[in-house]
Amino acid sequence: MTDRININTDGMELINIQMTYGSKYCVAILNDSEDTEKDVFEIRGYSLRSFNQKWKKRIEGNYIKMKEIEQTDDG
């Protein structure tokens, strides 16, 4: 049986999602494409055990591009 994660994107476009090295969390990058005047992204962390959102960080600017998530060996 396979469990599914249902991530509420609040109408934002999902750009990238990756699991952390410990496989306890996943990190997602979302783009708020409704705001055409500036680039708006959110980075969100989700628990893979409870499937709940644990944190989010909103980033706004005039020209921002986010594509992939990298993690160092120390976390």
mmCIF file as gemmi writes it, N, C-alpha and C atoms, coordinates in Angstrom:
data_model
loop_
_atom_site.group_PDB
_atom_site.id
_atom_site.type_symbol
_atom_site.label_atom_id
_atom_site.label_alt_id
_atom_site.label_comp_id
_atom_site.label_asym_id
_atom_site.label_entity_id
_atom_site.label_seq_id
_atom_site.pdbx_PDB_ins_code
_atom_site.Cartn_x
_atom_site.Cartn_y
_atom_site.Cartn_z
_atom_site.occupancy
_atom_site.B_iso_or_equiv
_atom_site.pdbx_formal_charge
_atom_site.auth_seq_id
_atom_site.auth_asym_id
_atom_site.pdbx_PDB_model_num
ATOM 1 N N . MET Axp A 1 ? 0.844 -1.179 0 1 0 ? 1 A 1
ATOM 2 C CA . MET Axp A 1 ? 0 0 0 1 0 ? 1 A 1
ATOM 3 C C . MET Axp A 1 ? 0.887 1.24 0 1 0 ? 1 A 1
ATOM 4 N N . THR Axp A 2 ? 0.522 2.239 -0.772 1 0 ? 2 A 1
ATOM 5 C CA . THR Axp A 2 ? 1.3 3.468 -0.881 1 0 ? 2 A 1
ATOM 6 C C . THR Axp A 2 ? 0.524 4.616 -0.277 1 0 ? 2 A 1
ATOM 7 N N . ASP Axp A 3 ? 1.168 5.354 0.631 1 0 ? 3 A 1
ATOM 8 C CA . ASP Axp A 3 ? 0.553 6.549 1.203 1 0 ? 3 A 1
ATOM 9 C C . ASP Axp A 3 ? 0.78 7.725 0.266 1 0 ? 3 A 1
ATOM 10 N N . ARG Axp A 4 ? -0.144 8.648 0.277 1 0 ? 4 A 1
ATOM 11 C CA . ARG Axp A 4 ? -0.018 9.852 -0.535 1 0 ? 4 A 1
ATOM 12 C C . ARG Axp A 4 ? 0.051 11.062 0.366 1 0 ? 4 A 1
ATOM 13 N N . ILE Axp A 5 ? 0.83 12.036 -0.06 1 0 ? 5 A 1
ATOM 14 C CA . ILE Axp A 5 ? 0.897 13.305 0.643 1 0 ? 5 A 1
ATOM 15 C C . ILE Axp A 5 ? 0.035 14.292 -0.129 1 0 ? 5 A 1
ATOM 16 N N . ASN Axp A 6 ? -0.928 14.891 0.539 1 0 ? 6 A 1
ATOM 17 C CA . ASN Axp A 6 ? -1.777 15.893 -0.084 1 0 ? 6 A 1
ATOM 18 C C . ASN Axp A 6 ? -1.316 17.261 0.398 1 0 ? 6 A 1
ATOM 19 N N . ILE Axp A 7 ? -0.613 17.99 -0.457 1 0 ? 7 A 1
ATOM 20 C CA . ILE Axp A 7 ? -0.081 19.296 -0.096 1 0 ? 7 A 1
ATOM 21 C C . ILE Axp A 7 ? -1.025 20.371 -0.616 1 0 ? 7 A 1
ATOM 22 N N . ASN Axp A 8 ? -1.524 21.193 0.304 1 0 ? 8 A 1
ATOM 23 C CA . ASN Axp A 8 ? -2.364 22.316 -0.079 1 0 ? 8 A 1
ATOM 24 C C . ASN Axp A 8 ? -1.453 23.429 -0.589 1 0 ? 8 A 1
ATOM 25 N N . THR Axp A 9 ? -1.533 23.729 -1.87 1 0 ? 9 A 1
ATOM 26 C CA . THR Axp A 9 ? -0.661 24.744 -2.463 1 0 ? 9 A 1
ATOM 27 C C . THR Axp A 9 ? -1.279 26.137 -2.418 1 0 ? 9 A 1
ATOM 28 N N . ASP Axp A 10 ? -2.475 26.278 -1.888 1 0 ? 10 A 1
ATOM 29 C CA . ASP Axp A 10 ? -3.16 27.579 -1.798 1 0 ? 10 A 1
ATOM 30 C C . ASP Axp A 10 ? -3.192 28.305 -3.137 1 0 ? 10 A 1
ATOM 31 N N . GLY Axp A 11 ? -3.333 27.547 -4.221 1 0 ? 11 A 1
ATOM 32 C CA . GLY Axp A 11 ? -3.402 28.143 -5.552 1 0 ? 11 A 1
ATOM 33 C C . GLY Axp A 11 ? -2.05 28.503 -6.152 1 0 ? 11 A 1
ATOM 34 N N . MET Axp A 12 ? -0.97 28.191 -5.448 1 0 ? 12 A 1
ATOM 35 C CA . MET Axp A 12 ? 0.371 28.488 -5.951 1 0 ? 12 A 1
ATOM 36 C C . MET Axp A 12 ? 0.866 27.323 -6.809 1 0 ? 12 A 1
ATOM 37 N N . GLU Axp A 13 ? 1.783 27.634 -7.723 1 0 ? 13 A 1
ATOM 38 C CA . GLU Axp A 13 ? 2.359 26.619 -8.595 1 0 ? 13 A 1
ATOM 39 C C . GLU Axp A 13 ? 3.497 25.899 -7.876 1 0 ? 13 A 1
ATOM 40 N N . LEU Axp A 14 ? 3.45 24.568 -7.825 1 0 ? 14 A 1
ATOM 41 C CA . LEU Axp A 14 ? 4.501 23.775 -7.212 1 0 ? 14 A 1
ATOM 42 C C . LEU Axp A 14 ? 5.67 23.672 -8.185 1 0 ? 14 A 1
ATOM 43 N N . ILE Axp A 15 ? 6.84 24.193 -7.791 1 0 ? 15 A 1
ATOM 44 C CA . ILE Axp A 15 ? 8.02 24.205 -8.647 1 0 ? 15 A 1
ATOM 45 C C . ILE Axp A 15 ? 8.881 22.967 -8.41 1 0 ? 15 A 1
ATOM 46 N N . ASN Axp A 16 ? 9.136 22.637 -7.151 1 0 ? 16 A 1
ATOM 47 C CA . ASN Axp A 16 ? 10.042 21.544 -6.824 1 0 ? 16 A 1
ATOM 48 C C . ASN Axp A 16 ? 9.704 21.021 -5.436 1 0 ? 16 A 1
ATOM 49 N N . ILE Axp A 17 ? 9.888 19.73 -5.231 1 0 ? 17 A 1
ATOM 50 C CA . ILE Axp A 17 ? 9.719 19.142 -3.908 1 0 ? 17 A 1
ATOM 51 C C . ILE Axp A 17 ? 10.745 18.03 -3.752 1 0 ? 17 A 1
ATOM 52 N N . GLN Axp A 18 ? 11.416 17.997 -2.588 1 0 ? 18 A 1
ATOM 53 C CA . GLN Axp A 18 ? 12.432 16.986 -2.343 1 0 ? 18 A 1
ATOM 54 C C . GLN Axp A 18 ? 12.382 16.536 -0.896 1 0 ? 18 A 1
ATOM 55 N N . MET Axp A 19 ? 12.765 15.28 -0.674 1 0 ? 19 A 1
ATOM 56 C CA . MET Axp A 19 ? 12.879 14.766 0.69 1 0 ? 19 A 1
ATOM 57 C C . MET Axp A 19 ? 14.257 15.122 1.234 1 0 ? 19 A 1
ATOM 58 N N . THR Axp A 20 ? 14.323 15.357 2.546 1 0 ? 20 A 1
ATOM 59 C CA . THR Axp A 20 ? 15.612 15.597 3.184 1 0 ? 20 A 1
ATOM 60 C C . THR Axp A 20 ? 16.365 14.268 3.294 1 0 ? 20 A 1
ATOM 61 N N . TYR Axp A 21 ? 17.656 14.34 3.568 1 0 ? 21 A 1
ATOM 62 C CA . TYR Axp A 21 ? 18.48 13.13 3.624 1 0 ? 21 A 1
ATOM 63 C C . TYR Axp A 21 ? 17.98 12.141 4.674 1 0 ? 21 A 1
ATOM 64 N N . GLY Axp A 22 ? 17.459 12.63 5.786 1 0 ? 22 A 1
ATOM 65 C CA . GLY Axp A 22 ? 16.953 11.743 6.832 1 0 ? 22 A 1
ATOM 66 C C . GLY Axp A 22 ? 15.594 11.157 6.533 1 0 ? 22 A 1
ATOM 67 N N . SER Axp A 23 ? 14.973 11.564 5.449 1 0 ? 23 A 1
ATOM 68 C CA . SER Axp A 23 ? 13.647 11.092 5.016 1 0 ? 23 A 1
ATOM 69 C C . SER Axp A 23 ? 12.553 11.345 6.039 1 0 ? 23 A 1
ATOM 70 N N . LYS Axp A 24 ? 12.727 12.365 6.885 1 0 ? 24 A 1
ATOM 71 C CA . LYS Axp A 24 ? 11.697 12.721 7.852 1 0 ? 24 A 1
ATOM 72 C C . LYS Axp A 24 ? 10.852 13.895 7.376 1 0 ? 24 A 1
ATOM 73 N N . TYR Axp A 25 ? 11.398 14.695 6.477 1 0 ? 25 A 1
ATOM 74 C CA . TYR Axp A 25 ? 10.732 15.904 6.008 1 0 ? 25 A 1
ATOM 75 C C . TYR Axp A 25 ? 10.88 16.016 4.495 1 0 ? 25 A 1
ATOM 76 N N . CYS Axp A 26 ? 9.999 16.817 3.917 1 0 ? 26 A 1
ATOM 77 C CA . CYS Axp A 26 ? 10.188 17.222 2.534 1 0 ? 26 A 1
ATOM 78 C C . CYS Axp A 26 ? 10.106 18.752 2.492 1 0 ? 26 A 1
ATOM 79 N N . VAL Axp A 27 ? 10.781 19.32 1.515 1 0 ? 27 A 1
ATOM 80 C CA . VAL Axp A 27 ? 10.835 20.767 1.346 1 0 ? 27 A 1
ATOM 81 C C . VAL Axp A 27 ? 10.292 21.076 -0.041 1 0 ? 27 A 1
ATOM 82 N N . ALA Axp A 28 ? 9.363 22.025 -0.108 1 0 ? 28 A 1
ATOM 83 C CA . ALA Axp A 28 ? 8.713 22.371 -1.368 1 0 ? 28 A 1
ATOM 84 C C . ALA Axp A 28 ? 8.945 23.839 -1.697 1 0 ? 28 A 1
ATOM 85 N N . ILE Axp A 29 ? 9.118 24.125 -2.991 1 0 ? 29 A 1
ATOM 86 C CA . ILE Axp A 29 ? 9.187 25.501 -3.487 1 0 ? 29 A 1
ATOM 87 C C . ILE Axp A 29 ? 7.921 25.746 -4.293 1 0 ? 29 A 1
ATOM 88 N N . LEU Axp A 30 ? 7.207 26.826 -3.941 1 0 ? 30 A 1
ATOM 89 C CA . LEU Axp A 30 ? 5.98 27.2 -4.64 1 0 ? 30 A 1
ATOM 90 C C . LEU Axp A 30 ? 6.112 28.622 -5.168 1 0 ? 30 A 1
ATOM 91 N N . ASN Axp A 31 ? 5.497 28.893 -6.321 1 0 ? 31 A 1
ATOM 92 C CA . ASN Axp A 31 ? 5.535 30.208 -6.949 1 0 ? 31 A 1
ATOM 93 C C . ASN Axp A 31 ? 4.134 30.805 -6.937 1 0 ? 31 A 1
ATOM 94 N N . ASP Axp A 32 ? 4.024 32.044 -6.447 1 0 ? 32 A 1
ATOM 95 C CA . ASP Axp A 32 ? 2.75 32.765 -6.469 1 0 ? 32 A 1
ATOM 96 C C . ASP Axp A 32 ? 2.683 33.527 -7.782 1 0 ? 32 A 1
ATOM 97 N N . SER Axp A 33 ? 2.121 32.914 -8.807 1 0 ? 33 A 1
ATOM 98 C CA . SER Axp A 33 ? 2.109 33.492 -10.149 1 0 ? 33 A 1
ATOM 99 C C . SER Axp A 33 ? 1.037 34.569 -10.326 1 0 ? 33 A 1
ATOM 100 N N . GLU Axp A 34 ? 0.178 34.776 -9.319 1 0 ? 34 A 1
ATOM 101 C CA . GLU Axp A 34 ? -0.85 35.812 -9.438 1 0 ? 34 A 1
ATOM 102 C C . GLU Axp A 34 ? -0.265 37.215 -9.342 1 0 ? 34 A 1
ATOM 103 N N . ASP Axp A 35 ? 0.848 37.378 -8.644 1 0 ? 35 A 1
ATOM 104 C CA . ASP Axp A 35 ? 1.484 38.679 -8.5 1 0 ? 35 A 1
ATOM 105 C C . ASP Axp A 35 ? 2.476 38.865 -9.643 1 0 ? 35 A 1
ATOM 106 N N . THR Axp A 36 ? 2.067 39.564 -10.701 1 0 ? 36 A 1
ATOM 107 C CA . THR Axp A 36 ? 2.916 39.726 -11.886 1 0 ? 36 A 1
ATOM 108 C C . THR Axp A 36 ? 3.907 40.877 -11.756 1 0 ? 36 A 1
ATOM 109 N N . GLU Axp A 37 ? 3.769 41.721 -10.745 1 0 ? 37 A 1
ATOM 110 C CA . GLU Axp A 37 ? 4.67 42.859 -10.563 1 0 ? 37 A 1
ATOM 111 C C . GLU Axp A 37 ? 6.021 42.448 -9.993 1 0 ? 37 A 1
ATOM 112 N N . LYS Axp A 38 ? 6.055 41.372 -9.219 1 0 ? 38 A 1
ATOM 113 C CA . LYS Axp A 38 ? 7.305 40.906 -8.618 1 0 ? 38 A 1
ATOM 114 C C . LYS Axp A 38 ? 7.269 39.393 -8.478 1 0 ? 38 A 1
ATOM 115 N N . ASP Axp A 39 ? 8.453 38.816 -8.307 1 0 ? 39 A 1
ATOM 116 C CA . ASP Axp A 39 ? 8.551 37.377 -8.108 1 0 ? 39 A 1
ATOM 117 C C . ASP Axp A 39 ? 8.27 37.057 -6.644 1 0 ? 39 A 1
ATOM 118 N N . VAL Axp A 40 ? 7.369 36.128 -6.409 1 0 ? 40 A 1
ATOM 119 C CA . VAL Axp A 40 ? 7 35.731 -5.048 1 0 ? 40 A 1
ATOM 120 C C . VAL Axp A 40 ? 7.058 34.214 -4.962 1 0 ? 40 A 1
ATOM 121 N N . PHE Axp A 41 ? 7.865 33.717 -4.018 1 0 ? 41 A 1
ATOM 122 C CA . PHE Axp A 41 ? 8.007 32.283 -3.791 1 0 ? 41 A 1
ATOM 123 C C . PHE Axp A 41 ? 7.764 31.976 -2.325 1 0 ? 41 A 1
ATOM 124 N N . GLU Axp A 42 ? 7.363 30.755 -2.039 1 0 ? 42 A 1
ATOM 125 C CA . GLU Axp A 42 ? 7.312 30.258 -0.668 1 0 ? 42 A 1
ATOM 126 C C . GLU Axp A 42 ? 8.087 28.953 -0.615 1 0 ? 42 A 1
ATOM 127 N N . ILE Axp A 43 ? 8.884 28.815 0.423 1 0 ? 43 A 1
ATOM 128 C CA . ILE Axp A 43 ? 9.564 27.561 0.707 1 0 ? 43 A 1
ATOM 129 C C . ILE Axp A 43 ? 8.863 26.978 1.925 1 0 ? 43 A 1
ATOM 130 N N . ARG Axp A 44 ? 8.395 25.735 1.823 1 0 ? 44 A 1
ATOM 131 C CA . ARG Axp A 44 ? 7.632 25.116 2.907 1 0 ? 44 A 1
ATOM 132 C C . ARG Axp A 44 ? 8.244 23.776 3.289 1 0 ? 44 A 1
ATOM 133 N N . GLY Axp A 45 ? 8.209 23.477 4.584 1 0 ? 45 A 1
ATOM 134 C CA . GLY Axp A 45 ? 8.675 22.193 5.086 1 0 ? 45 A 1
ATOM 135 C C . GLY Axp A 45 ? 7.504 21.392 5.61 1 0 ? 45 A 1
ATOM 136 N N . TYR Axp A 46 ? 7.462 20.107 5.261 1 0 ? 46 A 1
ATOM 137 C CA . TYR Axp A 46 ? 6.383 19.209 5.674 1 0 ? 46 A 1
ATOM 138 C C . TYR Axp A 46 ? 6.968 17.974 6.346 1 0 ? 46 A 1
ATOM 139 N N . SER Axp A 47 ? 6.311 17.49 7.386 1 0 ? 47 A 1
ATOM 140 C CA . SER Axp A 47 ? 6.689 16.242 8.039 1 0 ? 47 A 1
ATOM 141 C C . SER Axp A 47 ? 6.167 15.076 7.203 1 0 ? 47 A 1
ATOM 142 N N . LEU Axp A 48 ? 7.023 14.082 6.967 1 0 ? 48 A 1
ATOM 143 C CA . LEU Axp A 48 ? 6.589 12.894 6.236 1 0 ? 48 A 1
ATOM 144 C C . LEU Axp A 48 ? 5.941 11.865 7.154 1 0 ? 48 A 1
ATOM 145 N N . ARG Axp A 49 ? 5.941 12.137 8.449 1 0 ? 49 A 1
ATOM 146 C CA . ARG Axp A 49 ? 5.255 11.244 9.399 1 0 ? 49 A 1
ATOM 147 C C . ARG Axp A 49 ? 3.816 11.698 9.628 1 0 ? 49 A 1
ATOM 148 N N . SER Axp A 50 ? 3.646 12.986 9.897 1 0 ? 50 A 1
ATOM 149 C CA . SER Axp A 50 ? 2.298 13.496 10.181 1 0 ? 50 A 1
ATOM 150 C C . SER Axp A 50 ? 1.644 14.131 8.955 1 0 ? 50 A 1
ATOM 151 N N . PHE Axp A 51 ? 2.436 14.395 7.908 1 0 ? 51 A 1
ATOM 152 C CA . PHE Axp A 51 ? 1.98 15.054 6.68 1 0 ? 51 A 1
ATOM 153 C C . PHE Axp A 51 ? 1.49 16.478 6.921 1 0 ? 51 A 1
ATOM 154 N N . ASN Axp A 52 ? 1.899 17.081 8.031 1 0 ? 52 A 1
ATOM 155 C CA . ASN Axp A 52 ? 1.534 18.46 8.342 1 0 ? 52 A 1
ATOM 156 C C . ASN Axp A 52 ? 2.646 19.412 7.938 1 0 ? 52 A 1
ATOM 157 N N . GLN Axp A 53 ? 2.244 20.629 7.587 1 0 ? 53 A 1
ATOM 158 C CA . GLN Axp A 53 ? 3.231 21.673 7.291 1 0 ? 53 A 1
ATOM 159 C C . GLN Axp A 53 ? 3.883 22.11 8.595 1 0 ? 53 A 1
ATOM 160 N N . LYS Axp A 54 ? 5.208 22.169 8.618 1 0 ? 54 A 1
ATOM 161 C CA . LYS Axp A 54 ? 5.944 22.527 9.829 1 0 ? 54 A 1
ATOM 162 C C . LYS Axp A 54 ? 6.429 23.967 9.807 1 0 ? 54 A 1
ATOM 163 N N . TRP Axp A 55 ? 6.748 24.499 8.639 1 0 ? 55 A 1
ATOM 164 C CA . TRP Axp A 55 ? 7.231 25.874 8.542 1 0 ? 55 A 1
ATOM 165 C C . TRP Axp A 55 ? 7.084 26.369 7.104 1 0 ? 55 A 1
ATOM 166 N N . LYS Axp A 56 ? 7.155 27.69 6.943 1 0 ? 56 A 1
ATOM 167 C CA . LYS Axp A 56 ? 7.182 28.275 5.601 1 0 ? 56 A 1
ATOM 168 C C . LYS Axp A 56 ? 7.926 29.598 5.647 1 0 ? 56 A 1
ATOM 169 N N . LYS Axp A 57 ? 8.522 29.956 4.541 1 0 ? 57 A 1
ATOM 170 C CA . LYS Axp A 57 ? 9.26 31.21 4.397 1 0 ? 57 A 1
ATOM 171 C C . LYS Axp A 57 ? 8.866 31.822 3.067 1 0 ? 57 A 1
ATOM 172 N N . ARG Axp A 58 ? 8.343 33.041 3.107 1 0 ? 58 A 1
ATOM 173 C CA . ARG Axp A 58 ? 7.931 33.758 1.898 1 0 ? 58 A 1
ATOM 174 C C . ARG Axp A 58 ? 9.081 34.64 1.434 1 0 ? 58 A 1
ATOM 175 N N . ILE Axp A 59 ? 9.395 34.595 0.149 1 0 ? 59 A 1
ATOM 176 C CA . ILE Axp A 59 ? 10.491 35.375 -0.422 1 0 ? 59 A 1
ATOM 177 C C . ILE Axp A 59 ? 9.94 36.186 -1.584 1 0 ? 59 A 1
ATOM 178 N N . GLU Axp A 60 ? 10.172 37.501 -1.539 1 0 ? 60 A 1
ATOM 179 C CA . GLU Axp A 60 ? 9.691 38.393 -2.593 1 0 ? 60 A 1
ATOM 180 C C . GLU Axp A 60 ? 10.857 39.204 -3.139 1 0 ? 60 A 1
ATOM 181 N N . GLY Axp A 61 ? 10.783 39.548 -4.424 1 0 ? 61 A 1
ATOM 182 C CA . GLY Axp A 61 ? 11.825 40.369 -5.024 1 0 ? 61 A 1
ATOM 183 C C . GLY Axp A 61 ? 11.465 40.754 -6.442 1 0 ? 61 A 1
ATOM 184 N N . ASN Axp A 62 ? 12.349 41.504 -7.053 1 0 ? 62 A 1
ATOM 185 C CA . ASN Axp A 62 ? 12.115 41.942 -8.421 1 0 ? 62 A 1
ATOM 186 C C . ASN Axp A 62 ? 12.523 40.884 -9.439 1 0 ? 62 A 1
ATOM 187 N N . TYR Axp A 63 ? 13.529 40.09 -9.106 1 0 ? 63 A 1
ATOM 188 C CA . TYR Axp A 63 ? 13.936 39.018 -10.014 1 0 ? 63 A 1
ATOM 189 C C . TYR Axp A 63 ? 14.547 37.896 -9.196 1 0 ? 63 A 1
ATOM 190 N N . ILE Axp A 64 ? 13.764 36.881 -8.919 1 0 ? 64 A 1
ATOM 191 C CA . ILE Axp A 64 ? 14.207 35.734 -8.135 1 0 ? 64 A 1
ATOM 192 C C . ILE Axp A 64 ? 13.858 34.484 -8.935 1 0 ? 64 A 1
ATOM 193 N N . LYS Axp A 65 ? 14.783 33.544 -8.994 1 0 ? 65 A 1
ATOM 194 C CA . LYS Axp A 65 ? 14.506 32.251 -9.624 1 0 ? 65 A 1
ATOM 195 C C . LYS Axp A 65 ? 14.865 31.16 -8.636 1 0 ? 65 A 1
ATOM 196 N N . MET Axp A 66 ? 13.963 30.223 -8.451 1 0 ? 66 A 1
ATOM 197 C CA . MET Axp A 66 ? 14.205 29.074 -7.591 1 0 ? 66 A 1
ATOM 198 C C . MET Axp A 66 ? 13.837 27.842 -8.375 1 0 ? 66 A 1
ATOM 199 N N . LYS Axp A 67 ? 14.74 26.881 -8.351 1 0 ? 67 A 1
ATOM 200 C CA . LYS Axp A 67 ? 14.477 25.672 -9.117 1 0 ? 67 A 1
ATOM 201 C C . LYS Axp A 67 ? 14.702 24.423 -8.29 1 0 ? 67 A 1
ATOM 202 N N . GLU Axp A 68 ? 15.885 24.286 -7.705 1 0 ? 68 A 1
ATOM 203 C CA . GLU Axp A 68 ? 16.198 23.058 -6.999 1 0 ? 68 A 1
ATOM 204 C C . GLU Axp A 68 ? 16.632 23.343 -5.57 1 0 ? 68 A 1
ATOM 205 N N . ILE Axp A 69 ? 16.489 22.336 -4.733 1 0 ? 69 A 1
ATOM 206 C CA . ILE Axp A 69 ? 16.861 22.436 -3.338 1 0 ? 69 A 1
ATOM 207 C C . ILE Axp A 69 ? 18.118 21.598 -3.127 1 0 ? 69 A 1
ATOM 208 N N . GLU Axp A 70 ? 19.092 22.162 -2.454 1 0 ? 70 A 1
ATOM 209 C CA . GLU Axp A 70 ? 20.321 21.434 -2.137 1 0 ? 70 A 1
ATOM 210 C C . GLU Axp A 70 ? 20.454 21.355 -0.628 1 0 ? 70 A 1
ATOM 211 N N . GLN Axp A 71 ? 20.985 20.242 -0.145 1 0 ? 71 A 1
ATOM 212 C CA . GLN Axp A 71 ? 21.21 20.06 1.283 1 0 ? 71 A 1
ATOM 213 C C . GLN Axp A 71 ? 22.659 19.662 1.491 1 0 ? 71 A 1
ATOM 214 N N . THR Axp A 72 ? 23.311 20.282 2.474 1 0 ? 72 A 1
ATOM 215 C CA . THR Axp A 72 ? 24.675 19.902 2.788 1 0 ? 72 A 1
ATOM 216 C C . THR Axp A 72 ? 24.693 18.598 3.579 1 0 ? 72 A 1
ATOM 217 N N . ASP Axp A 73 ? 25.851 17.983 3.689 1 0 ? 73 A 1
ATOM 218 C CA . ASP Axp A 73 ? 25.953 16.713 4.41 1 0 ? 73 A 1
ATOM 219 C C . ASP Axp A 73 ? 25.602 16.839 5.887 1 0 ? 73 A 1
ATOM 220 N N . ASP Axp A 74 ? 25.809 18.043 6.469 1 0 ? 74 A 1
ATOM 221 C CA . ASP Axp A 74 ? 25.5 18.222 7.896 1 0 ? 74 A 1
ATOM 222 C C . ASP Axp A 74 ? 24.07 18.685 8.13 1 0 ? 74 A 1
ATOM 223 N N . GLY Axp A 75 ? 23.244 18.705 7.107 1 0 ? 75 A 1
ATOM 224 C CA . GLY Axp A 75 ? 21.836 18.997 7.276 1 0 ? 75 A 1
ATOM 225 C C . GLY Axp A 75 ? 21.462 20.384 6.911 1 0 ? 75 A 1
